[in-house]
Amino acid sequence: MVNKDQGIGWLICILCVAIAAAYTFALLYPALEALRLWLVAIPVFIAFIAVLGIGAWIGWTMATTPPPKPIEEIQPETT
């Protein structure tokens, strides 16, 4: 018996394998020649937008984070 997390993990694994198989079949099947451009263009577009979104988020974080306070000089201890 698998617990809930393991069940969800198996479901994700099976879905990913099924989608990868369907995607590969669609790319290689000669009758779907007209869809090949879209099968490549859509994932590339999504990945490109995701990378730009991450870059914008990093830029926003850097632009809105206040600078750190300067570190004061460490005074040597005298004994």
PyMOL Python script that loads the backbone (N, CA, C, O; Angstrom):
from pymol import cmd

cmd.read_pdbstr("""\
ATOM      1  N   MET A   1       0.844  -1.181   0.000  1.00  0.00           N
ATOM      2  CA  MET A   1       0.000   0.000   0.000  1.00  0.00           C
ATOM      3  C   MET A   1       0.893   1.250   0.000  1.00  0.00           C
ATOM      4  O   MET A   1       1.820   1.355   0.803  1.00  0.00           O
ATOM      5  N   VAL A   2       0.616   2.163  -0.875  1.00  0.00           N
ATOM      6  CA  VAL A   2       1.400   3.397  -0.957  1.00  0.00           C
ATOM      7  C   VAL A   2       0.662   4.510  -0.221  1.00  0.00           C
ATOM      8  O   VAL A   2      -0.568   4.535  -0.174  1.00  0.00           O
ATOM      9  N   ASN A   3       1.435   5.427   0.350  1.00  0.00           N
ATOM     10  CA  ASN A   3       0.780   6.556   1.013  1.00  0.00           C
ATOM     11  C   ASN A   3       0.402   7.608  -0.032  1.00  0.00           C
ATOM     12  O   ASN A   3       0.665   7.437  -1.222  1.00  0.00           O
ATOM     13  N   LYS A   4      -0.211   8.684   0.423  1.00  0.00           N
ATOM     14  CA  LYS A   4      -0.728   9.707  -0.496  1.00  0.00           C
ATOM     15  C   LYS A   4       0.386  10.345  -1.328  1.00  0.00           C
ATOM     16  O   LYS A   4       0.226  10.533  -2.534  1.00  0.00           O
ATOM     17  N   ASP A   5       1.512  10.677  -0.694  1.00  0.00           N
ATOM     18  CA  ASP A   5       2.624  11.310  -1.421  1.00  0.00           C
ATOM     19  C   ASP A   5       3.199  10.386  -2.481  1.00  0.00           C
ATOM     20  O   ASP A   5       3.524  10.830  -3.582  1.00  0.00           O
ATOM     21  N   GLN A   6       3.328   9.107  -2.161  1.00  0.00           N
ATOM     22  CA  GLN A   6       3.841   8.158  -3.143  1.00  0.00           C
ATOM     23  C   GLN A   6       2.865   8.000  -4.302  1.00  0.00           C
ATOM     24  O   GLN A   6       3.282   7.893  -5.455  1.00  0.00           O
ATOM     25  N   GLY A   7       1.569   7.986  -4.004  1.00  0.00           N
ATOM     26  CA  GLY A   7       0.561   7.882  -5.061  1.00  0.00           C
ATOM     27  C   GLY A   7       0.607   9.066  -6.011  1.00  0.00           C
ATOM     28  O   GLY A   7       0.521   8.910  -7.229  1.00  0.00           O
ATOM     29  N   ILE A   8       0.744  10.256  -5.430  1.00  0.00           N
ATOM     30  CA  ILE A   8       0.853  11.456  -6.269  1.00  0.00           C
ATOM     31  C   ILE A   8       2.140  11.405  -7.090  1.00  0.00           C
ATOM     32  O   ILE A   8       2.153  11.794  -8.257  1.00  0.00           O
ATOM     33  N   GLY A   9       3.218  10.925  -6.476  1.00  0.00           N
ATOM     34  CA  GLY A   9       4.484  10.796  -7.197  1.00  0.00           C
ATOM     35  C   GLY A   9       4.372   9.849  -8.377  1.00  0.00           C
ATOM     36  O   GLY A   9       4.866  10.146  -9.465  1.00  0.00           O
ATOM     37  N   TRP A  10       3.714   8.689  -8.163  1.00  0.00           N
ATOM     38  CA  TRP A  10       3.516   7.741  -9.269  1.00  0.00           C
ATOM     39  C   TRP A  10       2.624   8.341 -10.352  1.00  0.00           C
ATOM     40  O   TRP A  10       2.868   8.134 -11.540  1.00  0.00           O
ATOM     41  N   LEU A  11       1.599   9.076  -9.953  1.00  0.00           N
ATOM     42  CA  LEU A  11       0.708   9.707 -10.939  1.00  0.00           C
ATOM     43  C   LEU A  11       1.486  10.712 -11.793  1.00  0.00           C
ATOM     44  O   LEU A  11       1.344  10.730 -13.016  1.00  0.00           O
ATOM     45  N   ILE A  12       2.300  11.539 -11.156  1.00  0.00           N
ATOM     46  CA  ILE A  12       3.115  12.516 -11.894  1.00  0.00           C
ATOM     47  C   ILE A  12       4.075  11.800 -12.832  1.00  0.00           C
ATOM     48  O   ILE A  12       4.239  12.205 -13.983  1.00  0.00           O
ATOM     49  N   CYS A  13       4.713  10.735 -12.345  1.00  0.00           N
ATOM     50  CA  CYS A  13       5.660   9.979 -13.165  1.00  0.00           C
ATOM     51  C   CYS A  13       4.976   9.385 -14.391  1.00  0.00           C
ATOM     52  O   CYS A  13       5.489   9.503 -15.504  1.00  0.00           O
ATOM     53  N   ILE A  14       3.826   8.751 -14.198  1.00  0.00           N
ATOM     54  CA  ILE A  14       3.097   8.126 -15.303  1.00  0.00           C
ATOM     55  C   ILE A  14       2.616   9.179 -16.303  1.00  0.00           C
ATOM     56  O   ILE A  14       2.708   8.974 -17.514  1.00  0.00           O
ATOM     57  N   LEU A  15       2.106  10.301 -15.801  1.00  0.00           N
ATOM     58  CA  LEU A  15       1.658  11.371 -16.707  1.00  0.00           C
ATOM     59  C   LEU A  15       2.814  11.932 -17.528  1.00  0.00           C
ATOM     60  O   LEU A  15       2.659  12.176 -18.725  1.00  0.00           O
ATOM     61  N   CYS A  16       3.963  12.137 -16.904  1.00  0.00           N
ATOM     62  CA  CYS A  16       5.116  12.673 -17.636  1.00  0.00           C
ATOM     63  C   CYS A  16       5.586  11.707 -18.713  1.00  0.00           C
ATOM     64  O   CYS A  16       5.915  12.133 -19.820  1.00  0.00           O
ATOM     65  N   VAL A  17       5.624  10.425 -18.410  1.00  0.00           N
ATOM     66  CA  VAL A  17       6.040   9.435 -19.401  1.00  0.00           C
ATOM     67  C   VAL A  17       5.035   9.378 -20.545  1.00  0.00           C
ATOM     68  O   VAL A  17       5.424   9.289 -21.709  1.00  0.00           O
ATOM     69  N   ALA A  18       3.743   9.430 -20.218  1.00  0.00           N
ATOM     70  CA  ALA A  18       2.709   9.382 -21.256  1.00  0.00           C
ATOM     71  C   ALA A  18       2.772  10.618 -22.155  1.00  0.00           C
ATOM     72  O   ALA A  18       2.657  10.504 -23.375  1.00  0.00           O
ATOM     73  N   ILE A  19       2.953  11.786 -21.562  1.00  0.00           N
ATOM     74  CA  ILE A  19       3.036  13.013 -22.351  1.00  0.00           C
ATOM     75  C   ILE A  19       4.291  13.003 -23.216  1.00  0.00           C
ATOM     76  O   ILE A  19       4.251  13.429 -24.370  1.00  0.00           O
ATOM     77  N   ALA A  20       5.410  12.519 -22.669  1.00  0.00           N
ATOM     78  CA  ALA A  20       6.647  12.435 -23.458  1.00  0.00           C
ATOM     79  C   ALA A  20       6.479  11.480 -24.630  1.00  0.00           C
ATOM     80  O   ALA A  20       6.955  11.764 -25.729  1.00  0.00           O
ATOM     81  N   ALA A  21       5.811  10.353 -24.412  1.00  0.00           N
ATOM     82  CA  ALA A  21       5.578   9.396 -25.501  1.00  0.00           C
ATOM     83  C   ALA A  21       4.663   9.994 -26.566  1.00  0.00           C
ATOM     84  O   ALA A  21       4.922   9.846 -27.760  1.00  0.00           O
ATOM     85  N   ALA A  22       3.594  10.667 -26.140  1.00  0.00           N
ATOM     86  CA  ALA A  22       2.668  11.279 -27.095  1.00  0.00           C
ATOM     87  C   ALA A  22       3.359  12.392 -27.887  1.00  0.00           C
ATOM     88  O   ALA A  22       3.153  12.523 -29.093  1.00  0.00           O
ATOM     89  N   TYR A  23       4.172  13.187 -27.203  1.00  0.00           N
ATOM     90  CA  TYR A  23       4.894  14.270 -27.869  1.00  0.00           C
ATOM     91  C   TYR A  23       5.877  13.713 -28.899  1.00  0.00           C
ATOM     92  O   TYR A  23       5.959  14.216 -30.020  1.00  0.00           O
ATOM     93  N   THR A  24       6.615  12.682 -28.519  1.00  0.00           N
ATOM     94  CA  THR A  24       7.566  12.058 -29.447  1.00  0.00           C
ATOM     95  C   THR A  24       6.841  11.454 -30.643  1.00  0.00           C
ATOM     96  O   THR A  24       7.285  11.604 -31.781  1.00  0.00           O
ATOM     97  N   PHE A  25       5.734  10.776 -30.388  1.00  0.00           N
ATOM     98  CA  PHE A  25       4.940  10.196 -31.478  1.00  0.00           C
ATOM     99  C   PHE A  25       4.447  11.287 -32.421  1.00  0.00           C
ATOM    100  O   PHE A  25       4.526  11.142 -33.640  1.00  0.00           O
ATOM    101  N   ALA A  26       3.936  12.384 -31.852  1.00  0.00           N
ATOM    102  CA  ALA A  26       3.409  13.464 -32.680  1.00  0.00           C
ATOM    103  C   ALA A  26       4.506  14.117 -33.517  1.00  0.00           C
ATOM    104  O   ALA A  26       4.259  14.532 -34.649  1.00  0.00           O
ATOM    105  N   LEU A  27       5.714  14.209 -32.967  1.00  0.00           N
ATOM    106  CA  LEU A  27       6.817  14.800 -33.740  1.00  0.00           C
ATOM    107  C   LEU A  27       7.276  13.900 -34.876  1.00  0.00           C
ATOM    108  O   LEU A  27       7.678  14.387 -35.933  1.00  0.00           O
ATOM    109  N   LEU A  28       7.219  12.594 -34.665  1.00  0.00           N
ATOM    110  CA  LEU A  28       7.774  11.667 -35.647  1.00  0.00           C
ATOM    111  C   LEU A  28       6.741  11.094 -36.620  1.00  0.00           C
ATOM    112  O   LEU A  28       7.122  10.535 -37.648  1.00  0.00           O
ATOM    113  N   TYR A  29       5.459  11.219 -36.323  1.00  0.00           N
ATOM    114  CA  TYR A  29       4.423  10.645 -37.167  1.00  0.00           C
ATOM    115  C   TYR A  29       4.266  11.500 -38.426  1.00  0.00           C
ATOM    116  O   TYR A  29       3.980  12.693 -38.322  1.00  0.00           O
ATOM    117  N   PRO A  30       4.447  10.911 -39.614  1.00  0.00           N
ATOM    118  CA  PRO A  30       4.436  11.706 -40.860  1.00  0.00           C
ATOM    119  C   PRO A  30       3.115  12.420 -41.139  1.00  0.00           C
ATOM    120  O   PRO A  30       3.122  13.485 -41.757  1.00  0.00           O
ATOM    121  N   ALA A  31       1.989  11.869 -40.705  1.00  0.00           N
ATOM    122  CA  ALA A  31       0.696  12.486 -41.011  1.00  0.00           C
ATOM    123  C   ALA A  31       0.489  13.798 -40.252  1.00  0.00           C
ATOM    124  O   ALA A  31      -0.380  14.588 -40.619  1.00  0.00           O
ATOM    125  N   LEU A  32       1.266  14.037 -39.213  1.00  0.00           N
ATOM    126  CA  LEU A  32       1.117  15.262 -38.419  1.00  0.00           C
ATOM    127  C   LEU A  32       2.166  16.310 -38.787  1.00  0.00           C
ATOM    128  O   LEU A  32       2.597  17.092 -37.940  1.00  0.00           O
ATOM    129  N   GLU A  33       2.568  16.318 -40.046  1.00  0.00           N
ATOM    130  CA  GLU A  33       3.601  17.238 -40.534  1.00  0.00           C
ATOM    131  C   GLU A  33       3.251  18.696 -40.243  1.00  0.00           C
ATOM    132  O   GLU A  33       4.128  19.485 -39.889  1.00  0.00           O
ATOM    133  N   ALA A  34       1.973  19.061 -40.390  1.00  0.00           N
ATOM    134  CA  ALA A  34       1.560  20.450 -40.197  1.00  0.00           C
ATOM    135  C   ALA A  34       1.676  20.887 -38.740  1.00  0.00           C
ATOM    136  O   ALA A  34       1.798  22.081 -38.467  1.00  0.00           O
ATOM    137  N   LEU A  35       1.642  19.948 -37.807  1.00  0.00           N
ATOM    138  CA  LEU A  35       1.708  20.305 -36.392  1.00  0.00           C
ATOM    139  C   LEU A  35       3.130  20.412 -35.852  1.00  0.00           C
ATOM    140  O   LEU A  35       3.325  20.914 -34.745  1.00  0.00           O
ATOM    141  N   ARG A  36       4.119  19.957 -36.598  1.00  0.00           N
ATOM    142  CA  ARG A  36       5.493  19.923 -36.078  1.00  0.00           C
ATOM    143  C   ARG A  36       5.997  21.291 -35.660  1.00  0.00           C
ATOM    144  O   ARG A  36       6.643  21.418 -34.620  1.00  0.00           O
ATOM    145  N   LEU A  37       5.717  22.306 -36.442  1.00  0.00           N
ATOM    146  CA  LEU A  37       6.159  23.651 -36.079  1.00  0.00           C
ATOM    147  C   LEU A  37       5.577  24.052 -34.736  1.00  0.00           C
ATOM    148  O   LEU A  37       6.292  24.570 -33.878  1.00  0.00           O
ATOM    149  N   TRP A  38       4.282  23.818 -34.545  1.00  0.00           N
ATOM    150  CA  TRP A  38       3.631  24.191 -33.288  1.00  0.00           C
ATOM    151  C   TRP A  38       4.085  23.323 -32.117  1.00  0.00           C
ATOM    152  O   TRP A  38       4.162  23.798 -30.984  1.00  0.00           O
ATOM    153  N   LEU A  39       4.386  22.048 -32.390  1.00  0.00           N
ATOM    154  CA  LEU A  39       4.846  21.161 -31.326  1.00  0.00           C
ATOM    155  C   LEU A  39       6.210  21.584 -30.787  1.00  0.00           C
ATOM    156  O   LEU A  39       6.543  21.300 -29.636  1.00  0.00           O
ATOM    157  N   VAL A  40       6.991  22.257 -31.612  1.00  0.00           N
ATOM    158  CA  VAL A  40       8.287  22.758 -31.162  1.00  0.00           C
ATOM    159  C   VAL A  40       8.154  24.202 -30.678  1.00  0.00           C
ATOM    160  O   VAL A  40       8.742  24.571 -29.662  1.00  0.00           O
ATOM    161  N   ALA A  41       7.396  25.011 -31.391  1.00  0.00           N
ATOM    162  CA  ALA A  41       7.325  26.437 -31.088  1.00  0.00           C
ATOM    163  C   ALA A  41       6.657  26.718 -29.738  1.00  0.00           C
ATOM    164  O   ALA A  41       7.107  27.602 -29.009  1.00  0.00           O
ATOM    165  N   ILE A  42       5.621  26.005 -29.400  1.00  0.00           N
ATOM    166  CA  ILE A  42       4.896  26.295 -28.156  1.00  0.00           C
ATOM    167  C   ILE A  42       5.760  26.012 -26.918  1.00  0.00           C
ATOM    168  O   ILE A  42       5.846  26.878 -26.048  1.00  0.00           O
ATOM    169  N   PRO A  43       6.406  24.838 -26.796  1.00  0.00           N
ATOM    170  CA  PRO A  43       7.267  24.643 -25.619  1.00  0.00           C
ATOM    171  C   PRO A  43       8.457  25.606 -25.564  1.00  0.00           C
ATOM    172  O   PRO A  43       8.858  26.039 -24.484  1.00  0.00           O
ATOM    173  N   VAL A  44       9.017  25.938 -26.722  1.00  0.00           N
ATOM    174  CA  VAL A  44      10.127  26.895 -26.736  1.00  0.00           C
ATOM    175  C   VAL A  44       9.628  28.261 -26.273  1.00  0.00           C
ATOM    176  O   VAL A  44      10.312  28.933 -25.500  1.00  0.00           O
ATOM    177  N   PHE A  45       8.467  28.678 -26.722  1.00  0.00           N
ATOM    178  CA  PHE A  45       7.887  29.955 -26.303  1.00  0.00           C
ATOM    179  C   PHE A  45       7.640  29.970 -24.798  1.00  0.00           C
ATOM    180  O   PHE A  45       7.969  30.948 -24.125  1.00  0.00           O
ATOM    181  N   ILE A  46       7.064  28.897 -24.267  1.00  0.00           N
ATOM    182  CA  ILE A  46       6.785  28.821 -22.830  1.00  0.00           C
ATOM    183  C   ILE A  46       8.078  28.874 -22.028  1.00  0.00           C
ATOM    184  O   ILE A  46       8.152  29.574 -21.018  1.00  0.00           O
ATOM    185  N   ALA A  47       9.103  28.139 -22.469  1.00  0.00           N
ATOM    186  CA  ALA A  47      10.384  28.153 -21.765  1.00  0.00           C
ATOM    187  C   ALA A  47      11.036  29.535 -21.825  1.00  0.00           C
ATOM    188  O   ALA A  47      11.609  29.998 -20.839  1.00  0.00           O
ATOM    189  N   PHE A  48      10.949  30.183 -22.972  1.00  0.00           N
ATOM    190  CA  PHE A  48      11.528  31.515 -23.139  1.00  0.00           C
ATOM    191  C   PHE A  48      10.843  32.519 -22.218  1.00  0.00           C
ATOM    192  O   PHE A  48      11.516  33.316 -21.564  1.00  0.00           O
ATOM    193  N   ILE A  49       9.518  32.491 -22.161  1.00  0.00           N
ATOM    194  CA  ILE A  49       8.771  33.392 -21.286  1.00  0.00           C
ATOM    195  C   ILE A  49       9.086  33.088 -19.818  1.00  0.00           C
ATOM    196  O   ILE A  49       9.193  34.007 -19.007  1.00  0.00           O
ATOM    197  N   ALA A  50       9.235  31.807 -19.473  1.00  0.00           N
ATOM    198  CA  ALA A  50       9.571  31.443 -18.096  1.00  0.00           C
ATOM    199  C   ALA A  50      10.939  31.986 -17.698  1.00  0.00           C
ATOM    200  O   ALA A  50      11.102  32.508 -16.595  1.00  0.00           O
ATOM    201  N   VAL A  51      11.928  31.866 -18.594  1.00  0.00           N
ATOM    202  CA  VAL A  51      13.265  32.387 -18.303  1.00  0.00           C
ATOM    203  C   VAL A  51      13.223  33.903 -18.154  1.00  0.00           C
ATOM    204  O   VAL A  51      13.845  34.452 -17.244  1.00  0.00           O
ATOM    205  N   LEU A  52      12.502  34.580 -19.031  1.00  0.00           N
ATOM    206  CA  LEU A  52      12.380  36.034 -18.912  1.00  0.00           C
ATOM    207  C   LEU A  52      11.646  36.424 -17.635  1.00  0.00           C
ATOM    208  O   LEU A  52      11.994  37.424 -17.007  1.00  0.00           O
ATOM    209  N   GLY A  53      10.644  35.657 -17.244  1.00  0.00           N
ATOM    210  CA  GLY A  53       9.932  35.923 -15.996  1.00  0.00           C
ATOM    211  C   GLY A  53      10.837  35.776 -14.787  1.00  0.00           C
ATOM    212  O   GLY A  53      10.780  36.589 -13.863  1.00  0.00           O
ATOM    213  N   ILE A  54      11.671  34.747 -14.786  1.00  0.00           N
ATOM    214  CA  ILE A  54      12.618  34.564 -13.686  1.00  0.00           C
ATOM    215  C   ILE A  54      13.622  35.712 -13.665  1.00  0.00           C
ATOM    216  O   ILE A  54      13.961  36.226 -12.599  1.00  0.00           O
ATOM    217  N   GLY A  55      14.095  36.113 -14.841  1.00  0.00           N
ATOM    218  CA  GLY A  55      15.008  37.256 -14.910  1.00  0.00           C
ATOM    219  C   GLY A  55      14.365  38.536 -14.409  1.00  0.00           C
ATOM    220  O   GLY A  55      15.008  39.314 -13.705  1.00  0.00           O
ATOM    221  N   ALA A  56      13.106  38.766 -14.762  1.00  0.00           N
ATOM    222  CA  ALA A  56      12.397  39.957 -14.285  1.00  0.00           C
ATOM    223  C   ALA A  56      12.216  39.907 -12.771  1.00  0.00           C
ATOM    224  O   ALA A  56      12.337  40.928 -12.094  1.00  0.00           O
ATOM    225  N   TRP A  57      11.927  38.722 -12.241  1.00  0.00           N
ATOM    226  CA  TRP A  57      11.756  38.572 -10.801  1.00  0.00           C
ATOM    227  C   TRP A  57      13.071  38.860 -10.073  1.00  0.00           C
ATOM    228  O   TRP A  57      13.072  39.529  -9.039  1.00  0.00           O
ATOM    229  N   ILE A  58      14.184  38.361 -10.602  1.00  0.00           N
ATOM    230  CA  ILE A  58      15.490  38.628  -9.994  1.00  0.00           C
ATOM    231  C   ILE A  58      15.802  40.128 -10.057  1.00  0.00           C
ATOM    232  O   ILE A  58      16.273  40.707  -9.079  1.00  0.00           O
ATOM    233  N   GLY A  59      15.539  40.750 -11.204  1.00  0.00           N
ATOM    234  CA  GLY A  59      15.764  42.190 -11.342  1.00  0.00           C
ATOM    235  C   GLY A  59      14.896  42.989 -10.384  1.00  0.00           C
ATOM    236  O   GLY A  59      15.379  43.933  -9.758  1.00  0.00           O
ATOM    237  N   TRP A  60      13.633  42.631 -10.259  1.00  0.00           N
ATOM    238  CA  TRP A  60      12.719  43.319  -9.346  1.00  0.00           C
ATOM    239  C   TRP A  60      13.213  43.182  -7.900  1.00  0.00           C
ATOM    240  O   TRP A  60      13.206  44.150  -7.139  1.00  0.00           O
ATOM    241  N   THR A  61      13.637  41.980  -7.538  1.00  0.00           N
ATOM    242  CA  THR A  61      14.127  41.752  -6.181  1.00  0.00           C
ATOM    243  C   THR A  61      15.372  42.583  -5.905  1.00  0.00           C
ATOM    244  O   THR A  61      15.500  43.174  -4.833  1.00  0.00           O
ATOM    245  N   MET A  62      16.292  42.630  -6.869  1.00  0.00           N
ATOM    246  CA  MET A  62      17.509  43.421  -6.688  1.00  0.00           C
ATOM    247  C   MET A  62      17.195  44.908  -6.626  1.00  0.00           C
ATOM    248  O   MET A  62      17.819  45.645  -5.863  1.00  0.00           O
ATOM    249  N   ALA A  63      16.225  45.355  -7.430  1.00  0.00           N
ATOM    250  CA  ALA A  63      15.906  46.783  -7.481  1.00  0.00           C
ATOM    251  C   ALA A  63      15.163  47.255  -6.242  1.00  0.00           C
ATOM    252  O   ALA A  63      15.302  48.414  -5.852  1.00  0.00           O
ATOM    253  N   THR A  64      14.379  46.390  -5.614  1.00  0.00           N
ATOM    254  CA  THR A  64      13.552  46.822  -4.490  1.00  0.00           C
ATOM    255  C   THR A  64      14.126  46.447  -3.133  1.00  0.00           C
ATOM    256  O   THR A  64      13.564  46.831  -2.108  1.00  0.00           O
ATOM    257  N   THR A  65      15.226  45.711  -3.097  1.00  0.00           N
ATOM    258  CA  THR A  65      15.844  45.350  -1.820  1.00  0.00           C
ATOM    259  C   THR A  65      16.781  46.472  -1.393  1.00  0.00           C
ATOM    260  O   THR A  65      17.641  46.889  -2.169  1.00  0.00           O
ATOM    261  N   PRO A  66      16.623  46.964  -0.169  1.00  0.00           N
ATOM    262  CA  PRO A  66      17.521  48.036   0.265  1.00  0.00           C
ATOM    263  C   PRO A  66      18.951  47.513   0.423  1.00  0.00           C
ATOM    264  O   PRO A  66      19.162  46.337   0.718  1.00  0.00           O
ATOM    265  N   PRO A  67      19.923  48.399   0.223  1.00  0.00           N
ATOM    266  CA  PRO A  67      21.310  47.945   0.345  1.00  0.00           C
ATOM    267  C   PRO A  67      21.618  47.567   1.797  1.00  0.00           C
ATOM    268  O   PRO A  67      21.007  48.102   2.722  1.00  0.00           O
ATOM    269  N   PRO A  68      22.558  46.652   1.992  1.00  0.00           N
ATOM    270  CA  PRO A  68      22.896  46.265   3.361  1.00  0.00           C
ATOM    271  C   PRO A  68      23.627  47.395   4.084  1.00  0.00           C
ATOM    272  O   PRO A  68      24.287  48.231   3.466  1.00  0.00           O
ATOM    273  N   LYS A  69      23.489  47.394   5.414  1.00  0.00           N
ATOM    274  CA  LYS A  69      24.210  48.392   6.199  1.00  0.00           C
ATOM    275  C   LYS A  69      25.696  48.047   6.159  1.00  0.00           C
ATOM    276  O   LYS A  69      26.061  46.872   6.158  1.00  0.00           O
ATOM    277  N   PRO A  70      26.553  49.069   6.126  1.00  0.00           N
ATOM    278  CA  PRO A  70      27.992  48.775   6.084  1.00  0.00           C
ATOM    279  C   PRO A  70      28.443  48.093   7.375  1.00  0.00           C
ATOM    280  O   PRO A  70      27.933  48.362   8.462  1.00  0.00           O
ATOM    281  N   ILE A  71      29.403  47.215   7.213  1.00  0.00           N
ATOM    282  CA  ILE A  71      29.963  46.519   8.361  1.00  0.00           C
ATOM    283  C   ILE A  71      30.965  47.450   9.027  1.00  0.00           C
ATOM    284  O   ILE A  71      31.862  47.989   8.379  1.00  0.00           O
ATOM    285  N   GLU A  72      30.798  47.627  10.327  1.00  0.00           N
ATOM    286  CA  GLU A  72      31.724  48.502  11.049  1.00  0.00           C
ATOM    287  C   GLU A  72      33.064  47.793  11.197  1.00  0.00           C
ATOM    288  O   GLU A  72      33.143  46.565  11.236  1.00  0.00           O
ATOM    289  N   GLU A  73      34.104  48.600  11.279  1.00  0.00           N
ATOM    290  CA  GLU A  73      35.439  48.048  11.431  1.00  0.00           C
ATOM    291  C   GLU A  73      35.520  47.314  12.769  1.00  0.00           C
ATOM    292  O   GLU A  73      35.018  47.784  13.790  1.00  0.00           O
ATOM    293  N   ILE A  74      36.156  46.166  12.731  1.00  0.00           N
ATOM    294  CA  ILE A  74      36.311  45.388  13.951  1.00  0.00           C
ATOM    295  C   ILE A  74      37.474  45.965  14.744  1.00  0.00           C
ATOM    296  O   ILE A  74      38.589  46.088  14.238  1.00  0.00           O
ATOM    297  N   GLN A  75      37.198  46.316  15.992  1.00  0.00           N
ATOM    298  CA  GLN A  75      38.233  46.870  16.865  1.00  0.00           C
ATOM    299  C   GLN A  75      39.009  45.724  17.491  1.00  0.00           C
ATOM    300  O   GLN A  75      38.405  44.803  18.041  1.00  0.00           O
ATOM    301  N   PRO A  76      40.334  45.760  17.420  1.00  0.00           N
ATOM    302  CA  PRO A  76      41.095  44.698  18.076  1.00  0.00           C
ATOM    303  C   PRO A  76      40.943  44.782  19.581  1.00  0.00           C
ATOM    304  O   PRO A  76      40.981  45.864  20.166  1.00  0.00           O
ATOM    305  N   GLU A  77      40.773  43.635  20.194  1.00  0.00           N
ATOM    306  CA  GLU A  77      40.637  43.598  21.651  1.00  0.00           C
ATOM    307  C   GLU A  77      42.002  43.727  22.289  1.00  0.00           C
ATOM    308  O   GLU A  77      42.963  43.080  21.870  1.00  0.00           O
ATOM    309  N   THR A  78      42.078  44.559  23.293  1.00  0.00           N
ATOM    310  CA  THR A  78      43.330  44.707  24.024  1.00  0.00           C
ATOM    311  C   THR A  78      43.205  43.982  25.354  1.00  0.00           C
ATOM    312  O   THR A  78      42.198  44.106  26.050  1.00  0.00           O
ATOM    313  N   THR A  79      44.206  43.247  25.688  1.00  0.00           N
ATOM    314  CA  THR A  79      44.164  42.503  26.952  1.00  0.00           C
ATOM    315  C   THR A  79      45.149  43.028  27.938  1.00  0.00           C
ATOM    316  O   THR A  79      45.242  42.513  29.052  1.00  0.00           O
TER     317      THR A  79
END
""", "prot")
cmd.dss("prot")
cmd.show_as("cartoon", "prot")
cmd.util.cbc("prot")
cmd.orient("prot")
